[in-house]
């Protein structure tokens, strides 16, 4: 009976040994596949990192361009206001020349200051 028990244990151990060898062979076959997958994943990770960096560059560039666009719009608005102010000043100067033969109190009523011109334009 003891011999039967030892034979049973020996057969079980042989079965486990064969299973372990089969698993080892399967792992040996899968190592090259895992290496190939690892290499491809490394390439994809590098590509994603490069795309991320490029995307961040484009976002920074677009942000800078939108700041330039805003500054350009502000300059255009400032130029329009400056042109209006200069046009009004020239008109005032021409009126002053036209009225130069009038007494001073009549001229003074026609001459406006820059503040008057600016207030009239904004009202």
PyMOL commands that place a pseudoatom at each C-alpha (Angstrom):
pseudoatom trace, name=CA, resn=UNK, resi=1, chain=A, elem=C, hetatm=0, pos=[0.000, 0.000, 0.000]
pseudoatom trace, name=CA, resn=UNK, resi=2, chain=A, elem=C, hetatm=0, pos=[2.833, 2.346, 0.780]
pseudoatom trace, name=CA, resn=UNK, resi=3, chain=A, elem=C, hetatm=0, pos=[4.361, 1.533, -2.621]
pseudoatom trace, name=CA, resn=UNK, resi=4, chain=A, elem=C, hetatm=0, pos=[1.042, 2.307, -4.319]
pseudoatom trace, name=CA, resn=UNK, resi=5, chain=A, elem=C, hetatm=0, pos=[0.937, 5.675, -2.561]
pseudoatom trace, name=CA, resn=UNK, resi=6, chain=A, elem=C, hetatm=0, pos=[4.504, 6.451, -3.599]
pseudoatom trace, name=CA, resn=UNK, resi=7, chain=A, elem=C, hetatm=0, pos=[3.737, 5.431, -7.206]
pseudoatom trace, name=CA, resn=UNK, resi=8, chain=A, elem=C, hetatm=0, pos=[0.667, 7.661, -7.182]
pseudoatom trace, name=CA, resn=UNK, resi=9, chain=A, elem=C, hetatm=0, pos=[2.731, 10.597, -5.865]
pseudoatom trace, name=CA, resn=UNK, resi=10, chain=A, elem=C, hetatm=0, pos=[5.480, 9.842, -8.434]
pseudoatom trace, name=CA, resn=UNK, resi=11, chain=A, elem=C, hetatm=0, pos=[2.953, 9.856, -11.281]
pseudoatom trace, name=CA, resn=UNK, resi=12, chain=A, elem=C, hetatm=0, pos=[1.518, 13.138, -9.999]
pseudoatom trace, name=CA, resn=UNK, resi=13, chain=A, elem=C, hetatm=0, pos=[5.000, 14.658, -9.838]
pseudoatom trace, name=CA, resn=UNK, resi=14, chain=A, elem=C, hetatm=0, pos=[5.764, 13.449, -13.381]
pseudoatom trace, name=CA, resn=UNK, resi=15, chain=A, elem=C, hetatm=0, pos=[2.546, 15.061, -14.581]
pseudoatom trace, name=CA, resn=UNK, resi=16, chain=A, elem=C, hetatm=0, pos=[3.468, 18.327, -12.833]
pseudoatom trace, name=CA, resn=UNK, resi=17, chain=A, elem=C, hetatm=0, pos=[6.995, 18.133, -14.321]
pseudoatom trace, name=CA, resn=UNK, resi=18, chain=A, elem=C, hetatm=0, pos=[5.564, 17.669, -17.833]
pseudoatom trace, name=CA, resn=UNK, resi=19, chain=A, elem=C, hetatm=0, pos=[3.142, 20.560, -17.328]
pseudoatom trace, name=CA, resn=UNK, resi=20, chain=A, elem=C, hetatm=0, pos=[5.990, 22.781, -16.115]
pseudoatom trace, name=CA, resn=UNK, resi=21, chain=A, elem=C, hetatm=0, pos=[8.131, 21.862, -19.135]
pseudoatom trace, name=CA, resn=UNK, resi=22, chain=A, elem=C, hetatm=0, pos=[5.223, 22.557, -21.512]
pseudoatom trace, name=CA, resn=UNK, resi=23, chain=A, elem=C, hetatm=0, pos=[4.632, 25.933, -19.836]
pseudoatom trace, name=CA, resn=UNK, resi=24, chain=A, elem=C, hetatm=0, pos=[8.351, 26.745, -20.106]
pseudoatom trace, name=CA, resn=UNK, resi=25, chain=A, elem=C, hetatm=0, pos=[8.356, 25.890, -23.818]
pseudoatom trace, name=CA, resn=UNK, resi=26, chain=A, elem=C, hetatm=0, pos=[5.265, 28.042, -24.359]
pseudoatom trace, name=CA, resn=UNK, resi=27, chain=A, elem=C, hetatm=0, pos=[6.908, 30.952, -22.537]
pseudoatom trace, name=CA, resn=UNK, resi=28, chain=A, elem=C, hetatm=0, pos=[10.033, 30.519, -24.685]
pseudoatom trace, name=CA, resn=UNK, resi=29, chain=A, elem=C, hetatm=0, pos=[7.824, 30.761, -27.813]
pseudoatom trace, name=CA, resn=UNK, resi=30, chain=A, elem=C, hetatm=0, pos=[6.077, 33.870, -26.470]
pseudoatom trace, name=CA, resn=UNK, resi=31, chain=A, elem=C, hetatm=0, pos=[9.217, 35.818, -25.483]
pseudoatom trace, name=CA, resn=UNK, resi=32, chain=A, elem=C, hetatm=0, pos=[9.969, 36.933, -29.081]
pseudoatom trace, name=CA, resn=UNK, resi=33, chain=A, elem=C, hetatm=0, pos=[6.322, 37.979, -29.513]
pseudoatom trace, name=CA, resn=UNK, resi=34, chain=A, elem=C, hetatm=0, pos=[6.465, 39.975, -26.291]
pseudoatom trace, name=CA, resn=UNK, resi=35, chain=A, elem=C, hetatm=0, pos=[9.740, 41.599, -27.434]
pseudoatom trace, name=CA, resn=UNK, resi=36, chain=A, elem=C, hetatm=0, pos=[8.095, 42.557, -30.742]
pseudoatom trace, name=CA, resn=UNK, resi=37, chain=A, elem=C, hetatm=0, pos=[5.077, 44.015, -28.937]
pseudoatom trace, name=CA, resn=UNK, resi=38, chain=A, elem=C, hetatm=0, pos=[7.386, 45.925, -26.588]
pseudoatom trace, name=CA, resn=UNK, resi=39, chain=A, elem=C, hetatm=0, pos=[9.332, 47.395, -29.539]
pseudoatom trace, name=CA, resn=UNK, resi=40, chain=A, elem=C, hetatm=0, pos=[6.106, 48.487, -31.271]
pseudoatom trace, name=CA, resn=UNK, resi=41, chain=A, elem=C, hetatm=0, pos=[4.741, 50.008, -28.078]
pseudoatom trace, name=CA, resn=UNK, resi=42, chain=A, elem=C, hetatm=0, pos=[7.994, 51.941, -27.629]
pseudoatom trace, name=CA, resn=UNK, resi=43, chain=A, elem=C, hetatm=0, pos=[7.650, 53.330, -31.166]
pseudoatom trace, name=CA, resn=UNK, resi=44, chain=A, elem=C, hetatm=0, pos=[4.017, 54.291, -30.539]
pseudoatom trace, name=CA, resn=UNK, resi=45, chain=A, elem=C, hetatm=0, pos=[4.887, 55.925, -27.218]
pseudoatom trace, name=CA, resn=UNK, resi=46, chain=A, elem=C, hetatm=0, pos=[7.631, 57.933, -28.932]
pseudoatom trace, name=CA, resn=UNK, resi=47, chain=A, elem=C, hetatm=0, pos=[5.202, 58.944, -31.688]
pseudoatom trace, name=CA, resn=UNK, resi=48, chain=A, elem=C, hetatm=0, pos=[2.574, 60.025, -29.167]
pseudoatom trace, name=CA, resn=UNK, resi=49, chain=A, elem=C, hetatm=0, pos=[5.180, 62.034, -27.237]
pseudoatom trace, name=CA, resn=UNK, resi=50, chain=A, elem=C, hetatm=0, pos=[6.283, 63.726, -30.465]
pseudoatom trace, name=CA, resn=UNK, resi=51, chain=A, elem=C, hetatm=0, pos=[2.682, 64.502, -31.432]
pseudoatom trace, name=CA, resn=UNK, resi=52, chain=A, elem=C, hetatm=0, pos=[2.014, 65.893, -27.956]
pseudoatom trace, name=CA, resn=UNK, resi=53, chain=A, elem=C, hetatm=0, pos=[5.076, 68.142, -28.182]
pseudoatom trace, name=CA, resn=UNK, resi=54, chain=A, elem=C, hetatm=0, pos=[4.059, 69.338, -31.645]
pseudoatom trace, name=CA, resn=UNK, resi=55, chain=A, elem=C, hetatm=0, pos=[0.488, 69.980, -30.470]
pseudoatom trace, name=CA, resn=UNK, resi=56, chain=A, elem=C, hetatm=0, pos=[1.757, 72.039, -27.524]
pseudoatom trace, name=CA, resn=UNK, resi=57, chain=A, elem=C, hetatm=0, pos=[3.973, 74.011, -29.930]
pseudoatom trace, name=CA, resn=UNK, resi=58, chain=A, elem=C, hetatm=0, pos=[1.003, 74.730, -32.197]
pseudoatom trace, name=CA, resn=UNK, resi=59, chain=A, elem=C, hetatm=0, pos=[-1.163, 75.771, -29.252]
pseudoatom trace, name=CA, resn=UNK, resi=60, chain=A, elem=C, hetatm=0, pos=[1.557, 78.143, -28.021]
pseudoatom trace, name=CA, resn=UNK, resi=61, chain=A, elem=C, hetatm=0, pos=[2.016, 79.512, -31.540]
pseudoatom trace, name=CA, resn=UNK, resi=62, chain=A, elem=C, hetatm=0, pos=[-1.736, 80.020, -31.996]
pseudoatom trace, name=CA, resn=UNK, resi=63, chain=A, elem=C, hetatm=0, pos=[-1.920, 81.758, -28.624]
pseudoatom trace, name=CA, resn=UNK, resi=64, chain=A, elem=C, hetatm=0, pos=[0.888, 84.107, -29.671]
pseudoatom trace, name=CA, resn=UNK, resi=65, chain=A, elem=C, hetatm=0, pos=[-0.826, 84.723, -33.022]
pseudoatom trace, name=CA, resn=UNK, resi=66, chain=A, elem=C, hetatm=0, pos=[-4.101, 85.576, -31.314]
pseudoatom trace, name=CA, resn=UNK, resi=67, chain=A, elem=C, hetatm=0, pos=[-2.235, 88.041, -29.075]
pseudoatom trace, name=CA, resn=UNK, resi=68, chain=A, elem=C, hetatm=0, pos=[-0.708, 89.604, -32.196]
pseudoatom trace, name=CA, resn=UNK, resi=69, chain=A, elem=C, hetatm=0, pos=[-4.179, 89.758, -33.783]
pseudoatom trace, name=CA, resn=UNK, resi=70, chain=A, elem=C, hetatm=0, pos=[-5.560, 91.516, -30.691]
pseudoatom trace, name=CA, resn=UNK, resi=71, chain=A, elem=C, hetatm=0, pos=[-2.649, 93.971, -30.679]
pseudoatom trace, name=CA, resn=UNK, resi=72, chain=A, elem=C, hetatm=0, pos=[-3.182, 94.646, -34.400]
pseudoatom trace, name=CA, resn=UNK, resi=73, chain=A, elem=C, hetatm=0, pos=[-6.886, 95.318, -33.825]
pseudoatom trace, name=CA, resn=UNK, resi=74, chain=A, elem=C, hetatm=0, pos=[-6.032, 97.676, -30.953]
pseudoatom trace, name=CA, resn=UNK, resi=75, chain=A, elem=C, hetatm=0, pos=[-3.559, 99.530, -33.180]
pseudoatom trace, name=CA, resn=UNK, resi=76, chain=A, elem=C, hetatm=0, pos=[-6.171, 99.867, -35.933]
pseudoatom trace, name=CA, resn=UNK, resi=77, chain=A, elem=C, hetatm=0, pos=[-8.684, 101.272, -33.444]
pseudoatom trace, name=CA, resn=UNK, resi=78, chain=A, elem=C, hetatm=0, pos=[-6.082, 103.674, -32.081]
pseudoatom trace, name=CA, resn=UNK, resi=79, chain=A, elem=C, hetatm=0, pos=[-5.175, 104.784, -35.610]
pseudoatom trace, name=CA, resn=UNK, resi=80, chain=A, elem=C, hetatm=0, pos=[-8.834, 105.424, -36.446]
pseudoatom trace, name=CA, resn=UNK, resi=81, chain=A, elem=C, hetatm=0, pos=[-9.289, 107.510, -33.290]
pseudoatom trace, name=CA, resn=UNK, resi=82, chain=A, elem=C, hetatm=0, pos=[-6.038, 109.393, -33.968]
pseudoatom trace, name=CA, resn=UNK, resi=83, chain=A, elem=C, hetatm=0, pos=[-7.129, 110.130, -37.530]
pseudoatom trace, name=CA, resn=UNK, resi=84, chain=A, elem=C, hetatm=0, pos=[-10.467, 111.468, -36.276]
pseudoatom trace, name=CA, resn=UNK, resi=85, chain=A, elem=C, hetatm=0, pos=[-8.735, 113.677, -33.717]
pseudoatom trace, name=CA, resn=UNK, resi=86, chain=A, elem=C, hetatm=0, pos=[-6.257, 115.044, -36.275]
pseudoatom trace, name=CA, resn=UNK, resi=87, chain=A, elem=C, hetatm=0, pos=[-9.062, 115.692, -38.766]
pseudoatom trace, name=CA, resn=UNK, resi=88, chain=A, elem=C, hetatm=0, pos=[-11.005, 117.617, -36.122]
pseudoatom trace, name=CA, resn=UNK, resi=89, chain=A, elem=C, hetatm=0, pos=[-7.892, 119.597, -35.134]
pseudoatom trace, name=CA, resn=UNK, resi=90, chain=A, elem=C, hetatm=0, pos=[-7.215, 120.520, -38.774]
pseudoatom trace, name=CA, resn=UNK, resi=91, chain=A, elem=C, hetatm=0, pos=[-10.830, 121.598, -39.148]
pseudoatom trace, name=CA, resn=UNK, resi=92, chain=A, elem=C, hetatm=0, pos=[-10.555, 123.739, -36.008]
pseudoatom trace, name=CA, resn=UNK, resi=93, chain=A, elem=C, hetatm=0, pos=[-7.342, 125.325, -37.280]
pseudoatom trace, name=CA, resn=UNK, resi=94, chain=A, elem=C, hetatm=0, pos=[-8.987, 126.113, -40.616]
pseudoatom trace, name=CA, resn=UNK, resi=95, chain=A, elem=C, hetatm=0, pos=[-11.971, 127.695, -38.850]
pseudoatom trace, name=CA, resn=UNK, resi=96, chain=A, elem=C, hetatm=0, pos=[-9.605, 129.703, -36.694]
pseudoatom trace, name=CA, resn=UNK, resi=97, chain=A, elem=C, hetatm=0, pos=[-7.827, 131.014, -39.815]
pseudoatom trace, name=CA, resn=UNK, resi=98, chain=A, elem=C, hetatm=0, pos=[-11.158, 131.903, -41.412]
pseudoatom trace, name=CA, resn=UNK, resi=99, chain=A, elem=C, hetatm=0, pos=[-12.162, 133.875, -38.348]
pseudoatom trace, name=CA, resn=UNK, resi=100, chain=A, elem=C, hetatm=0, pos=[-8.759, 135.546, -37.801]
pseudoatom trace, name=CA, resn=UNK, resi=101, chain=A, elem=C, hetatm=0, pos=[-10.163, 138.884, -38.899]
pseudoatom trace, name=CA, resn=UNK, resi=102, chain=A, elem=C, hetatm=0, pos=[-12.891, 138.711, -36.195]
pseudoatom trace, name=CA, resn=UNK, resi=103, chain=A, elem=C, hetatm=0, pos=[-12.431, 140.136, -32.714]
pseudoatom trace, name=CA, resn=UNK, resi=104, chain=A, elem=C, hetatm=0, pos=[-10.845, 137.784, -30.137]
pseudoatom trace, name=CA, resn=UNK, resi=105, chain=A, elem=C, hetatm=0, pos=[-14.049, 137.091, -28.168]
pseudoatom trace, name=CA, resn=UNK, resi=106, chain=A, elem=C, hetatm=0, pos=[-15.762, 135.768, -31.311]
pseudoatom trace, name=CA, resn=UNK, resi=107, chain=A, elem=C, hetatm=0, pos=[-12.740, 133.594, -32.167]
pseudoatom trace, name=CA, resn=UNK, resi=108, chain=A, elem=C, hetatm=0, pos=[-12.595, 132.204, -28.642]
pseudoatom trace, name=CA, resn=UNK, resi=109, chain=A, elem=C, hetatm=0, pos=[-16.166, 131.002, -28.912]
pseudoatom trace, name=CA, resn=UNK, resi=110, chain=A, elem=C, hetatm=0, pos=[-15.255, 128.979, -32.050]
pseudoatom trace, name=CA, resn=UNK, resi=111, chain=A, elem=C, hetatm=0, pos=[-12.011, 127.460, -30.805]
pseudoatom trace, name=CA, resn=UNK, resi=112, chain=A, elem=C, hetatm=0, pos=[-12.396, 124.218, -28.938]
pseudoatom trace, name=CA, resn=UNK, resi=113, chain=A, elem=C, hetatm=0, pos=[-9.794, 122.387, -26.918]
pseudoatom trace, name=CA, resn=UNK, resi=114, chain=A, elem=C, hetatm=0, pos=[-8.752, 118.794, -27.522]
pseudoatom trace, name=CA, resn=UNK, resi=115, chain=A, elem=C, hetatm=0, pos=[-10.845, 117.795, -24.523]
pseudoatom trace, name=CA, resn=UNK, resi=116, chain=A, elem=C, hetatm=0, pos=[-13.904, 119.437, -26.080]
pseudoatom trace, name=CA, resn=UNK, resi=117, chain=A, elem=C, hetatm=0, pos=[-13.299, 117.598, -29.354]
pseudoatom trace, name=CA, resn=UNK, resi=118, chain=A, elem=C, hetatm=0, pos=[-12.794, 114.296, -27.573]
pseudoatom trace, name=CA, resn=UNK, resi=119, chain=A, elem=C, hetatm=0, pos=[-15.890, 114.764, -25.386]
pseudoatom trace, name=CA, resn=UNK, resi=120, chain=A, elem=C, hetatm=0, pos=[-18.040, 115.667, -28.390]
pseudoatom trace, name=CA, resn=UNK, resi=121, chain=A, elem=C, hetatm=0, pos=[-16.840, 112.619, -30.305]
pseudoatom trace, name=CA, resn=UNK, resi=122, chain=A, elem=C, hetatm=0, pos=[-17.611, 110.253, -27.403]
pseudoatom trace, name=CA, resn=UNK, resi=123, chain=A, elem=C, hetatm=0, pos=[-21.018, 111.667, -26.633]
for i in range(1, 123): cmd.bond("trace and resi %d" % i, "trace and resi %d" % (i + 1))
show_as sticks, trace
zoom trace
